[in-house]
Amino acid sequence: MCEFLFIFEHMNLYDLFVKPYESYTTFQIFLESFAAVFGILSVYFSIKKNIWLYPTGIVSTLIYVYILFNFGLLGDCMINGYYTVMSVYGWVLWAKSSEDHIHVDVTWASKKEWMYGILLFALSLILVTVIYYYKPYIDNQFSMEGTNLGLYHLDWGNWLDVITTSIFLVGMWFMAKRRIENWIFWIIGDFICMPMMIYKGLGITSVQYLVFTIMAILGYVSWKKSLKKKSL
């Protein structure tokens, strides 16, 4: 993290958000921008409790699976693959729970659901750490020749990736269950992801996470108000 703060203090906006893209192709820039726009649309529909959050989210996550794998962020790559699966699951649940097949009601999570969430977080930490342990093997085209397994290759960005992956896993699960607490996990995870994406040279995505953080705060307030209004 100290490394990032040093870099951030000695770089301007051009260095942070433009220079990293000088080596990118037009297609790569378009792809990341396209995924970011659909990601923002998905969060917007989430705030509105609109089921369209899932089809727009699926488009974004599938693209990010490709992008993040190429950047070596295996945790985030996995989480976007998980998002895609959970989006299908959530889409089905929301459709069954909606009278107009568009909007749904929301509630607070139960103690039992919190226990499941904590368990999911712990299992995710273990799983993603194991994946990173085998990353040298994956990067070597799944060959053990000249490969040394371990966690020696992880920088602070990779460790943050492990943590945010686990945070987002729980957030996505609470979202599928239509629990208000999902927004708390999105706020924390999105905020952490901003410096991580800048450090990895994904400036467009870092801006997306800034927008996500703001929208997640609005989402939490909106869902909380809607539940309070319903109980009156």
Helices and strands as residue ranges (DSSP letters): H 2-9, H 13-17, G 19-23, H 26-47, H 53-70, H 74-97, H 111-133, H 135-139, H 156-176, H 182-199, H 203-231
